[in-house]
């Protein structure tokens, strides 16, 4: 009888202990803290806070505060806190969770950027990009507006200028910076030519086409087919290129490289390599500049996002590369596109003769005026221009007005 009682008590104790252990494992341990600079007591934003030997992590906010939620099964592990330019902090989860709010001071260290741990940067830079995406509705106008722009494009063959076109164009954006997929953005933006001057005559529809649609696609804040897409962030290798300054505000320059370039994250049907740098203002997470380099295997005259049948091409692509940059400026409390620069280089070989040639395309658009009050509604895109040259217009045209109303 006594043996049975002892056995029963053992079973009950074992079961109770097992249940308690399971409950402990299922509990979530919450660690809250603030990071400051030991040298000047200033908050340390975007530091990486992670549980060692796991993928669990968080990042500190602009004021240095963070919240880390750890599953109970990792209670015996340690946390590691690291920030660019500061010494690394390590402590056990048990010690950290025993304090309501941790006050952690990190000592500044003069590391070179190249020496900072890549894994320590990853969560921080992803968080920075996520904040930039989340703050687009606050930083960029969400209502219809017009851009008046100056457009210029040059096409050279074997270093000889073949065509040059300049144009004054008015663009209408039906939604403002409401982010959509490429097709939706395409439908919501339209434009018309105000005036044109060029060094050639239009003899076909192709002669009347421009690179404006591609320049508009390079407004990365407006569309989602680029680095500013939360669904794509894990598809990039990220690193902090440098911290710089713009108008007395701190700017983080994040270098990115696509691990798998595809149409949905490059807007290029034939991209084989896609990399660049994005400039984000620390004060409000606004994107003020983007620079992108692309290597592609082919190109359609209809645009970089289109398919082309290679069997119908007389010239075989040997090498195709291009660069584009987009710059943004603040006007009356909102950021707008300011300038887009586009440089493309093609090396081609004639399929029949073996002759080789090089094509260079340089295109740009400069926003000269922004109209937010009663913008002109433009229904369609003027894909082809065929306007008569107006000398008086160009004699009085001010390319660098750069104003807003």
ZALONU-695456 format. One record per residue (C-alpha): residue number from 1; residue in three letters; chain; x, y, z. Coordinates in pm, 1 decimal, decimal comma. Layout:
BEGIN
{r NUM; ALA; A; {X; Y; Z}}
...
***
This chain:
BEGIN
{r 1; UNK; A; {0,0; 0,0; 0,0}}
{r 2; UNK; A; {278,9; 243,1; 95,8}}
{r 3; UNK; A; {471,7; 154,5; -223,4}}
{r 4; UNK; A; {163,4; 228,6; -431,6}}
{r 5; UNK; A; {118,0; 562,3; -252,2}}
{r 6; UNK; A; {483,1; 659,3; -309,5}}
{r 7; UNK; A; {456,5; 561,4; -674,9}}
{r 8; UNK; A; {136,6; 766,0; -713,5}}
{r 9; UNK; A; {301,6; 1068,8; -552,4}}
{r 10; UNK; A; {601,3; 1025,6; -785,5}}
{r 11; UNK; A; {373,0; 1019,0; -1087,1}}
{r 12; UNK; A; {184,7; 1326,9; -969,1}}
{r 13; UNK; A; {508,7; 1513,7; -902,9}}
{r 14; UNK; A; {649,4; 1412,6; -1240,3}}
{r 15; UNK; A; {331,9; 1516,1; -1423,7}}
{r 16; UNK; A; {313,5; 1845,3; -1234,1}}
{r 17; UNK; A; {677,7; 1914,0; -1312,4}}
{r 18; UNK; A; {626,7; 1829,7; -1678,0}}
{r 19; UNK; A; {320,8; 2055,2; -1701,0}}
{r 20; UNK; A; {509,4; 2337,9; -1528,9}}
{r 21; UNK; A; {805,6; 2294,7; -1764,6}}
{r 22; UNK; A; {571,6; 2299,1; -2064,2}}
{r 23; UNK; A; {399,0; 2611,2; -1931,7}}
{r 24; UNK; A; {737,0; 2778,3; -1882,2}}
{r 25; UNK; A; {835,1; 2692,6; -2239,9}}
{r 26; UNK; A; {507,2; 2830,2; -2370,4}}
{r 27; UNK; A; {543,9; 3157,5; -2179,0}}
{r 28; UNK; A; {675,3; 3459,4; -2365,8}}
{r 29; UNK; A; {954,5; 3648,3; -2194,1}}
{r 30; UNK; A; {930,1; 4022,8; -2252,9}}
{r 31; UNK; A; {1244,0; 4236,1; -2234,7}}
{r 32; UNK; A; {1211,1; 4614,3; -2258,5}}
{r 33; UNK; A; {1497,7; 4859,0; -2258,8}}
{r 34; UNK; A; {1656,9; 5178,2; -2383,2}}
{r 35; UNK; A; {1996,3; 5217,7; -2543,1}}
{r 36; UNK; A; {2203,1; 5531,6; -2499,1}}
{r 37; UNK; A; {2548,8; 5648,7; -2595,7}}
{r 38; UNK; A; {2779,6; 5628,4; -2292,1}}
{r 39; UNK; A; {2973,2; 5930,8; -2415,7}}
{r 40; UNK; A; {2686,6; 6179,9; -2451,2}}
{r 41; UNK; A; {2372,2; 6003,2; -2317,6}}
{r 42; UNK; A; {2197,1; 6033,7; -2654,0}}
{r 43; UNK; A; {1960,6; 5760,6; -2766,8}}
{r 44; UNK; A; {2092,8; 5494,5; -3004,8}}
{r 45; UNK; A; {1834,7; 5421,8; -3275,4}}
{r 46; UNK; A; {1821,9; 5114,5; -3502,5}}
{r 47; UNK; A; {2051,1; 4899,4; -3289,1}}
{r 48; UNK; A; {2025,5; 4524,3; -3341,2}}
{r 49; UNK; A; {1892,7; 4324,2; -3043,9}}
{r 50; UNK; A; {1895,8; 3946,9; -3088,7}}
{r 51; UNK; A; {1892,0; 3615,9; -2905,3}}
{r 52; UNK; A; {2216,3; 3429,4; -2965,9}}
{r 53; UNK; A; {2197,5; 3118,2; -3182,1}}
{r 54; UNK; A; {1841,5; 3198,3; -3296,2}}
{r 55; UNK; A; {1666,8; 3414,4; -3555,7}}
{r 56; UNK; A; {1477,4; 3606,6; -3285,4}}
{r 57; UNK; A; {1551,9; 3976,3; -3290,4}}
{r 58; UNK; A; {1433,1; 4335,0; -3279,8}}
{r 59; UNK; A; {1569,1; 4683,1; -3337,7}}
{r 60; UNK; A; {1563,8; 4995,8; -3121,7}}
{r 61; UNK; A; {1343,3; 5284,5; -3231,7}}
{r 62; UNK; A; {1439,6; 5647,1; -3287,7}}
{r 63; UNK; A; {1448,6; 5711,0; -2909,8}}
{r 64; UNK; A; {1660,3; 5403,0; -2842,4}}
{r 65; UNK; A; {1376,9; 5197,1; -2694,4}}
{r 66; UNK; A; {1322,3; 4834,0; -2785,5}}
{r 67; UNK; A; {1097,2; 4542,6; -2694,5}}
{r 68; UNK; A; {1216,0; 4186,1; -2740,1}}
{r 69; UNK; A; {973,8; 3893,8; -2703,7}}
{r 70; UNK; A; {1146,3; 3560,8; -2640,4}}
{r 71; UNK; A; {975,4; 3218,0; -2626,8}}
{r 72; UNK; A; {1022,4; 3053,2; -2287,8}}
{r 73; UNK; A; {1219,2; 2764,1; -2436,5}}
{r 74; UNK; A; {1508,3; 3006,6; -2491,7}}
{r 75; UNK; A; {1511,9; 3129,2; -2129,7}}
{r 76; UNK; A; {1865,2; 2999,6; -2072,4}}
{r 77; UNK; A; {2016,3; 3177,0; -2371,9}}
{r 78; UNK; A; {2176,3; 3520,6; -2393,1}}
{r 79; UNK; A; {2093,0; 3838,0; -2580,0}}
{r 80; UNK; A; {2337,8; 4040,6; -2784,5}}
{r 81; UNK; A; {2300,3; 4408,7; -2863,8}}
{r 82; UNK; A; {2508,2; 4571,5; -3133,4}}
{r 83; UNK; A; {2503,5; 4903,4; -3315,2}}
{r 84; UNK; A; {2727,8; 5048,1; -3581,2}}
{r 85; UNK; A; {3008,5; 5236,9; -3410,1}}
{r 86; UNK; A; {2949,1; 5096,3; -3059,6}}
{r 87; UNK; A; {3082,3; 4809,7; -2847,6}}
{r 88; UNK; A; {2866,8; 4494,9; -2830,3}}
{r 89; UNK; A; {2658,9; 4421,8; -2519,5}}
{r 90; UNK; A; {2593,9; 4066,8; -2395,2}}
{r 91; UNK; A; {2380,4; 3945,5; -2104,8}}
{r 92; UNK; A; {2166,2; 3648,2; -2005,8}}
{r 93; UNK; A; {1793,8; 3653,6; -2073,8}}
{r 94; UNK; A; {1724,5; 3574,8; -1707,2}}
{r 95; UNK; A; {1918,1; 3880,8; -1590,2}}
{r 96; UNK; A; {1755,9; 4109,5; -1847,0}}
{r 97; UNK; A; {1400,8; 3990,0; -1780,2}}
{r 98; UNK; A; {1440,4; 4053,7; -1407,0}}
{r 99; UNK; A; {1445,1; 4430,1; -1472,2}}
{r 100; UNK; A; {1132,6; 4624,6; -1570,8}}
{r 101; UNK; A; {1317,1; 4853,2; -1813,3}}
{r 102; UNK; A; {1683,3; 4802,6; -1896,1}}
{r 103; UNK; A; {1901,7; 5112,1; -1918,9}}
{r 104; UNK; A; {2195,6; 5009,6; -2133,4}}
{r 105; UNK; A; {2482,4; 5238,4; -2225,2}}
{r 106; UNK; A; {2693,8; 5139,9; -2524,1}}
{r 107; UNK; A; {3046,1; 5273,9; -2557,3}}
{r 108; UNK; A; {3130,3; 5434,6; -2891,8}}
{r 109; UNK; A; {3406,1; 5265,7; -3090,3}}
{r 110; UNK; A; {3569,6; 5401,2; -3403,4}}
{r 111; UNK; A; {3506,1; 5101,2; -3625,2}}
{r 112; UNK; A; {3538,0; 5123,1; -3998,1}}
{r 113; UNK; A; {3208,9; 5038,8; -4164,9}}
{r 114; UNK; A; {3363,7; 4744,5; -4346,8}}
{r 115; UNK; A; {3453,0; 4582,9; -4013,1}}
{r 116; UNK; A; {3101,1; 4585,1; -3871,4}}
{r 117; UNK; A; {2940,6; 4242,4; -3854,8}}
{r 118; UNK; A; {2707,4; 4185,0; -4149,3}}
{r 119; UNK; A; {2462,0; 3987,2; -3938,2}}
{r 120; UNK; A; {2454,6; 4266,8; -3681,5}}
{r 121; UNK; A; {2353,4; 4515,1; -3950,3}}
{r 122; UNK; A; {2084,2; 4309,9; -4116,0}}
{r 123; UNK; A; {1789,8; 4363,0; -3880,1}}
{r 124; UNK; A; {1880,8; 4726,5; -3828,9}}
{r 125; UNK; A; {1884,0; 4806,1; -4200,1}}
{r 126; UNK; A; {1566,6; 4606,5; -4266,2}}
{r 127; UNK; A; {1399,0; 4802,8; -3986,5}}
{r 128; UNK; A; {1520,5; 5129,2; -4139,2}}
{r 129; UNK; A; {1375,6; 5033,9; -4478,4}}
{r 130; UNK; A; {1049,2; 4920,3; -4318,9}}
{r 131; UNK; A; {1021,1; 5255,4; -4140,1}}
{r 132; UNK; A; {1086,8; 5436,8; -4467,6}}
{r 133; UNK; A; {803,8; 5238,4; -4631,9}}
{r 134; UNK; A; {565,8; 5288,9; -4337,5}}
{r 135; UNK; A; {626,6; 5664,8; -4337,2}}
{r 136; UNK; A; {557,8; 5720,8; -4707,2}}
{r 137; UNK; A; {194,1; 5827,7; -4638,0}}
{r 138; UNK; A; {321,2; 6089,2; -4391,7}}
{r 139; UNK; A; {614,1; 6213,3; -4599,2}}
{r 140; UNK; A; {470,2; 6215,6; -4953,4}}
{r 141; UNK; A; {149,7; 6376,6; -5078,6}}
{r 142; UNK; A; {-145,9; 6136,1; -5108,4}}
{r 143; UNK; A; {-366,5; 6352,7; -5330,2}}
{r 144; UNK; A; {-363,8; 6434,5; -5705,8}}
{r 145; UNK; A; {-102,3; 6675,3; -5840,5}}
{r 146; UNK; A; {81,3; 6787,5; -6153,8}}
{r 147; UNK; A; {450,9; 6780,2; -6227,7}}
{r 148; UNK; A; {580,4; 7014,9; -6493,8}}
{r 149; UNK; A; {907,2; 6868,5; -6614,3}}
{r 150; UNK; A; {1196,5; 6931,9; -6846,2}}
{r 151; UNK; A; {1282,9; 6616,2; -7039,7}}
{r 152; UNK; A; {1597,5; 6546,2; -7240,2}}
{r 153; UNK; A; {1717,3; 6229,8; -7413,6}}
{r 154; UNK; A; {2019,9; 6159,4; -7632,2}}
{r 155; UNK; A; {2096,1; 5846,7; -7830,7}}
{r 156; UNK; A; {2444,9; 5778,3; -7965,0}}
{r 157; UNK; A; {2574,6; 5501,0; -8187,3}}
{r 158; UNK; A; {2946,0; 5422,8; -8168,8}}
{r 159; UNK; A; {2997,9; 5747,0; -7975,4}}
{r 160; UNK; A; {2829,4; 5956,9; -8245,5}}
{r 161; UNK; A; {2519,3; 6152,0; -8144,1}}
{r 162; UNK; A; {2227,9; 6032,8; -8355,6}}
{r 163; UNK; A; {1923,6; 6182,4; -8184,9}}
{r 164; UNK; A; {1851,1; 6445,0; -7926,5}}
{r 165; UNK; A; {1508,3; 6542,0; -7798,7}}
{r 166; UNK; A; {1409,1; 6802,3; -7539,7}}
{r 167; UNK; A; {1056,2; 6853,7; -7418,1}}
{r 168; UNK; A; {843,6; 7043,3; -7169,7}}
{r 169; UNK; A; {586,7; 6798,9; -7033,5}}
{r 170; UNK; A; {303,0; 6811,6; -6783,4}}
{r 171; UNK; A; {237,1; 6496,7; -6578,3}}
{r 172; UNK; A; {-82,0; 6424,3; -6387,6}}
{r 173; UNK; A; {-83,1; 6179,4; -6095,8}}
{r 174; UNK; A; {-435,5; 6079,0; -6000,1}}
{r 175; UNK; A; {-346,9; 5941,2; -5654,7}}
{r 176; UNK; A; {-25,6; 6107,1; -5547,0}}
{r 177; UNK; A; {215,3; 5884,4; -5359,2}}
{r 178; UNK; A; {-34,1; 5610,3; -5279,9}}
{r 179; UNK; A; {177,2; 5299,3; -5337,0}}
{r 180; UNK; A; {50,5; 5047,0; -5589,7}}
{r 181; UNK; A; {183,3; 4778,5; -5820,3}}
{r 182; UNK; A; {346,7; 4886,0; -6145,9}}
{r 183; UNK; A; {34,0; 4835,2; -6356,4}}
{r 184; UNK; A; {-187,4; 5039,9; -6124,3}}
{r 185; UNK; A; {64,8; 5321,7; -6105,8}}
{r 186; UNK; A; {88,6; 5315,2; -6484,1}}
{r 187; UNK; A; {-288,1; 5371,7; -6509,2}}
{r 188; UNK; A; {-286,7; 5650,9; -6252,2}}
{r 189; UNK; A; {-18,2; 5859,9; -6420,9}}
{r 190; UNK; A; {-72,2; 6039,0; -6751,2}}
{r 191; UNK; A; {100,1; 6320,5; -6936,4}}
{r 192; UNK; A; {98,2; 6555,0; -7233,1}}
{r 193; UNK; A; {370,4; 6737,6; -7426,1}}
{r 194; UNK; A; {372,1; 7115,2; -7394,5}}
{r 195; UNK; A; {655,0; 7173,5; -7639,9}}
{r 196; UNK; A; {936,2; 6978,8; -7808,7}}
{r 197; UNK; A; {1259,8; 7046,4; -7991,5}}
{r 198; UNK; A; {1481,2; 6781,6; -8150,7}}
{r 199; UNK; A; {1754,0; 6732,0; -8410,1}}
{r 200; UNK; A; {1560,4; 6484,9; -8626,8}}
{r 201; UNK; A; {1223,6; 6443,5; -8799,0}}
{r 202; UNK; A; {963,7; 6185,0; -8700,0}}
{r 203; UNK; A; {921,4; 5941,4; -8988,5}}
{r 204; UNK; A; {757,7; 5660,1; -8791,9}}
{r 205; UNK; A; {575,1; 5587,5; -8466,6}}
{r 206; UNK; A; {904,0; 5466,4; -8318,7}}
{r 207; UNK; A; {1058,7; 5807,8; -8390,6}}
{r 208; UNK; A; {788,0; 5971,0; -8179,3}}
{r 209; UNK; A; {838,4; 5747,2; -7875,2}}
{r 210; UNK; A; {1032,7; 5862,7; -7568,8}}
{r 211; UNK; A; {1191,4; 5716,9; -7255,6}}
{r 212; UNK; A; {952,5; 5902,7; -7027,2}}
{r 213; UNK; A; {761,4; 5591,6; -6918,1}}
{r 214; UNK; A; {1084,5; 5432,9; -6800,0}}
{r 215; UNK; A; {1188,9; 5749,4; -6616,9}}
{r 216; UNK; A; {856,5; 5749,2; -6433,8}}
{r 217; UNK; A; {909,5; 5384,8; -6332,9}}
{r 218; UNK; A; {1230,9; 5494,2; -6163,3}}
{r 219; UNK; A; {1035,0; 5695,0; -5907,3}}
{r 220; UNK; A; {1086,3; 5414,6; -5653,2}}
{r 221; UNK; A; {872,3; 5575,1; -5382,2}}
{r 222; UNK; A; {562,7; 5567,0; -5604,9}}
{r 223; UNK; A; {579,9; 5203,6; -5715,5}}
{r 224; UNK; A; {653,5; 4878,4; -5531,7}}
{r 225; UNK; A; {875,2; 4697,8; -5784,5}}
{r 226; UNK; A; {1202,4; 4785,3; -5611,6}}
{r 227; UNK; A; {1385,9; 4783,6; -5277,1}}
{r 228; UNK; A; {1094,9; 4967,6; -5108,3}}
{r 229; UNK; A; {876,1; 4660,3; -5077,7}}
{r 230; UNK; A; {842,4; 4475,1; -4747,1}}
{r 231; UNK; A; {778,1; 4148,5; -4928,1}}
{r 232; UNK; A; {1115,2; 4175,8; -5104,2}}
{r 233; UNK; A; {1349,7; 4290,0; -4826,6}}
{r 234; UNK; A; {1474,5; 3940,5; -4746,2}}
{r 235; UNK; A; {1572,9; 3898,4; -5111,0}}
{r 236; UNK; A; {1850,1; 4157,9; -5072,0}}
{r 237; UNK; A; {2195,4; 4163,8; -4918,8}}
{r 238; UNK; A; {2215,1; 4487,8; -4721,9}}
{r 239; UNK; A; {2504,4; 4683,8; -4576,2}}
{r 240; UNK; A; {2556,1; 5030,1; -4434,8}}
{r 241; UNK; A; {2763,4; 5215,4; -4690,9}}
{r 242; UNK; A; {2807,5; 5530,7; -4484,1}}
{r 243; UNK; A; {2636,9; 5790,5; -4270,4}}
{r 244; UNK; A; {2636,5; 6136,3; -4422,2}}
{r 245; UNK; A; {2454,0; 6466,7; -4390,4}}
{r 246; UNK; A; {2196,2; 6658,3; -4592,1}}
{r 247; UNK; A; {2060,9; 6996,7; -4489,0}}
{r 248; UNK; A; {2197,1; 6940,9; -4138,2}}
{r 249; UNK; A; {2009,9; 6609,3; -4106,5}}
{r 250; UNK; A; {2173,6; 6270,0; -4069,6}}
{r 251; UNK; A; {2141,4; 6042,2; -4373,8}}
{r 252; UNK; A; {2193,1; 5666,1; -4375,9}}
{r 253; UNK; A; {2318,1; 5530,5; -4706,2}}
{r 254; UNK; A; {2214,7; 5164,9; -4737,8}}
{r 255; UNK; A; {2377,3; 4954,1; -5007,9}}
{r 256; UNK; A; {2163,1; 4673,5; -5148,8}}
{r 257; UNK; A; {2213,2; 4384,5; -5388,2}}
{r 258; UNK; A; {1938,0; 4153,9; -5509,9}}
{r 259; UNK; A; {1999,8; 3784,5; -5446,1}}
{r 260; UNK; A; {1756,5; 3688,7; -5721,7}}
{r 261; UNK; A; {1664,3; 3965,6; -5968,4}}
{r 262; UNK; A; {1314,0; 3912,6; -6108,4}}
{r 263; UNK; A; {1058,5; 4139,1; -6275,3}}
{r 264; UNK; A; {857,3; 4197,7; -5956,0}}
{r 265; UNK; A; {1153,6; 4339,7; -5760,6}}
{r 266; UNK; A; {1348,7; 4508,7; -6042,0}}
{r 267; UNK; A; {1081,0; 4620,6; -6293,0}}
{r 268; UNK; A; {1310,6; 4472,7; -6561,1}}
{r 269; UNK; A; {1209,8; 4156,7; -6746,4}}
{r 270; UNK; A; {1572,0; 4071,9; -6829,4}}
{r 271; UNK; A; {1762,5; 4185,1; -6518,7}}
{r 272; UNK; A; {2046,5; 3952,8; -6419,3}}
{r 273; UNK; A; {2207,0; 4178,2; -6156,7}}
{r 274; UNK; A; {2045,2; 4456,4; -5954,5}}
{r 275; UNK; A; {2221,9; 4666,1; -5691,3}}
{r 276; UNK; A; {2229,9; 5018,2; -5558,8}}
{r 277; UNK; A; {2225,9; 5261,8; -5270,2}}
{r 278; UNK; A; {1927,9; 5424,3; -5103,5}}
{r 279; UNK; A; {1957,9; 5740,9; -4893,2}}
{r 280; UNK; A; {1721,0; 5768,0; -4596,5}}
{r 281; UNK; A; {1687,7; 6070,1; -4369,4}}
{r 282; UNK; A; {1706,6; 5966,7; -4004,7}}
{r 283; UNK; A; {1481,7; 6249,4; -3888,9}}
{r 284; UNK; A; {1162,4; 6133,4; -4062,6}}
{r 285; UNK; A; {1266,4; 5821,9; -4263,0}}
{r 286; UNK; A; {1210,6; 5998,7; -4592,3}}
{r 287; UNK; A; {1388,6; 5866,1; -4899,6}}
{r 288; UNK; A; {1586,5; 6151,2; -5049,7}}
{r 289; UNK; A; {1783,7; 5962,7; -5313,0}}
{r 290; UNK; A; {1824,4; 5625,5; -5481,8}}
{r 291; UNK; A; {2100,9; 5500,3; -5711,1}}
{r 292; UNK; A; {2063,4; 5170,7; -5897,5}}
{r 293; UNK; A; {2287,7; 4970,0; -6130,6}}
{r 294; UNK; A; {2137,2; 4696,2; -6347,7}}
{r 295; UNK; A; {2284,9; 4431,0; -6576,1}}
{r 296; UNK; A; {2037,9; 4278,1; -6822,7}}
{r 297; UNK; A; {2043,1; 4005,3; -7085,1}}
{r 298; UNK; A; {1811,4; 4181,9; -7333,1}}
{r 299; UNK; A; {1594,1; 4488,6; -7383,9}}
{r 300; UNK; A; {1266,3; 4568,8; -7555,6}}
{r 301; UNK; A; {1227,6; 4902,9; -7737,3}}
{r 302; UNK; A; {886,6; 4925,1; -7566,9}}
{r 303; UNK; A; {1051,1; 4943,2; -7226,7}}
{r 304; UNK; A; {1260,1; 4747,6; -6981,0}}
{r 305; UNK; A; {962,6; 4563,7; -6828,2}}
{r 306; UNK; A; {851,2; 4413,5; -7163,0}}
{r 307; UNK; A; {939,1; 4082,2; -7328,4}}
{r 308; UNK; A; {1099,9; 4080,8; -7671,9}}
{r 309; UNK; A; {1115,9; 3786,1; -7911,1}}
{r 310; UNK; A; {1492,0; 3731,8; -7970,0}}
{r 311; UNK; A; {1423,1; 3556,7; -8300,7}}
{r 312; UNK; A; {1296,1; 3885,7; -8441,7}}
{r 313; UNK; A; {1606,9; 4076,6; -8337,3}}
{r 314; UNK; A; {1866,6; 4142,9; -8604,2}}
{r 315; UNK; A; {2122,1; 4243,0; -8339,5}}
{r 316; UNK; A; {2221,7; 4004,3; -8060,2}}
{r 317; UNK; A; {2286,8; 4162,2; -7717,5}}
{r 318; UNK; A; {2644,0; 4110,0; -7599,8}}
{r 319; UNK; A; {2639,0; 4337,7; -7297,1}}
{r 320; UNK; A; {2360,5; 4555,0; -7152,8}}
{r 321; UNK; A; {2401,8; 4772,1; -6843,9}}
{r 322; UNK; A; {2233,8; 5082,2; -6713,3}}
{r 323; UNK; A; {2227,1; 5315,8; -6415,5}}
{r 324; UNK; A; {1953,3; 5538,9; -6285,8}}
{r 325; UNK; A; {1921,7; 5774,3; -5991,8}}
{r 326; UNK; A; {1616,3; 5942,7; -5841,0}}
{r 327; UNK; A; {1633,0; 6244,9; -5613,6}}
{r 328; UNK; A; {1358,1; 6385,6; -5389,9}}
{r 329; UNK; A; {1308,8; 6727,7; -5236,0}}
{r 330; UNK; A; {1079,0; 6873,7; -4975,4}}
{r 331; UNK; A; {811,5; 7125,6; -5075,7}}
{r 332; UNK; A; {566,3; 7268,3; -4821,4}}
{r 333; UNK; A; {598,9; 6979,1; -4579,2}}
{r 334; UNK; A; {589,9; 6694,9; -4834,9}}
{r 335; UNK; A; {856,0; 6525,6; -5042,5}}
{r 336; UNK; A; {830,9; 6503,7; -5419,3}}
{r 337; UNK; A; {1039,3; 6371,5; -5701,6}}
{r 338; UNK; A; {1298,1; 6627,1; -5802,9}}
{r 339; UNK; A; {1519,6; 6466,8; -6066,8}}
{r 340; UNK; A; {1572,4; 6135,4; -6248,4}}
{r 341; UNK; A; {1886,5; 6048,4; -6442,5}}
{r 342; UNK; A; {1908,1; 5741,2; -6667,6}}
{r 343; UNK; A; {2217,7; 5612,1; -6851,8}}
{r 344; UNK; A; {2202,4; 5295,3; -7061,8}}
{r 345; UNK; A; {2476,8; 5118,4; -7260,8}}
{r 346; UNK; A; {2428,0; 4835,9; -7516,3}}
{r 347; UNK; A; {2693,9; 4633,5; -7695,0}}
{r 348; UNK; A; {2537,2; 4447,2; -7988,6}}
{r 349; UNK; A; {2642,7; 4208,9; -8265,0}}
{r 350; UNK; A; {2471,1; 4166,1; -8600,2}}
{r 351; UNK; A; {2349,2; 3807,5; -8631,5}}
{r 352; UNK; A; {2423,9; 3786,6; -9004,2}}
{r 353; UNK; A; {2742,3; 3987,5; -9054,3}}
{r 354; UNK; A; {2904,4; 3976,4; -8710,5}}
{r 355; UNK; A; {2933,5; 4356,2; -8714,0}}
{r 356; UNK; A; {2944,0; 4510,3; -8368,3}}
{r 357; UNK; A; {2810,0; 4841,2; -8246,2}}
{r 358; UNK; A; {2761,5; 5029,5; -7923,3}}
{r 359; UNK; A; {2445,9; 5220,4; -7831,5}}
{r 360; UNK; A; {2439,1; 5477,2; -7550,8}}
{r 361; UNK; A; {2119,8; 5633,0; -7421,5}}
{r 362; UNK; A; {2116,9; 5922,5; -7176,8}}
{r 363; UNK; A; {1779,4; 6045,6; -7052,9}}
{r 364; UNK; A; {1675,3; 6273,0; -6770,0}}
{r 365; UNK; A; {1378,9; 6461,2; -6632,0}}
{r 366; UNK; A; {1386,5; 6759,1; -6399,8}}
{r 367; UNK; A; {1074,0; 6863,4; -6211,7}}
{r 368; UNK; A; {1042,1; 7238,5; -6263,5}}
{r 369; UNK; A; {703,5; 7296,0; -6103,1}}
{r 370; UNK; A; {462,6; 7113,7; -5870,8}}
{r 371; UNK; A; {90,1; 7195,9; -5878,9}}
{r 372; UNK; A; {-117,6; 7067,0; -5587,8}}
{r 373; UNK; A; {-404,2; 7318,9; -5596,0}}
{r 374; UNK; A; {-657,1; 7239,3; -5870,3}}
{r 375; UNK; A; {-419,0; 7026,4; -6078,5}}
{r 376; UNK; A; {-500,3; 6980,6; -6445,5}}
{r 377; UNK; A; {-656,9; 6639,5; -6507,9}}
{r 378; UNK; A; {-491,6; 6465,6; -6803,8}}
{r 379; UNK; A; {-681,8; 6159,4; -6923,1}}
{r 380; UNK; A; {-421,7; 5970,8; -7130,1}}
{r 381; UNK; A; {-52,8; 5926,1; -7193,2}}
{r 382; UNK; A; {88,5; 6089,0; -7504,9}}
{r 383; UNK; A; {306,2; 5796,0; -7607,3}}
{r 384; UNK; A; {420,7; 5963,7; -7929,3}}
{r 385; UNK; A; {505,7; 6326,0; -7976,4}}
{r 386; UNK; A; {490,5; 6501,9; -8310,7}}
{r 387; UNK; A; {487,5; 6872,7; -8231,1}}
{r 388; UNK; A; {610,1; 7163,2; -8437,1}}
{r 389; UNK; A; {905,3; 7352,6; -8296,8}}
{r 390; UNK; A; {809,5; 7681,0; -8129,0}}
{r 391; UNK; A; {1116,2; 7904,1; -8107,4}}
{r 392; UNK; A; {941,8; 8166,8; -7895,1}}
{r 393; UNK; A; {847,9; 7906,6; -7634,1}}
{r 394; UNK; A; {1205,1; 7787,6; -7591,6}}
{r 395; UNK; A; {1344,1; 8139,9; -7584,0}}
{r 396; UNK; A; {1124,9; 8207,6; -7280,0}}
{r 397; UNK; A; {1136,8; 7865,5; -7116,0}}
{r 398; UNK; A; {1292,9; 7853,4; -6769,8}}
{r 399; UNK; A; {1434,7; 7505,4; -6714,7}}
{r 400; UNK; A; {1542,7; 7561,6; -6354,2}}
{r 401; UNK; A; {1228,7; 7723,5; -6211,3}}
{r 402; UNK; A; {1192,8; 7441,5; -5953,2}}
{r 403; UNK; A; {886,3; 7586,0; -5784,7}}
{r 404; UNK; A; {555,5; 7476,6; -5634,4}}
{r 405; UNK; A; {201,4; 7605,0; -5612,4}}
***
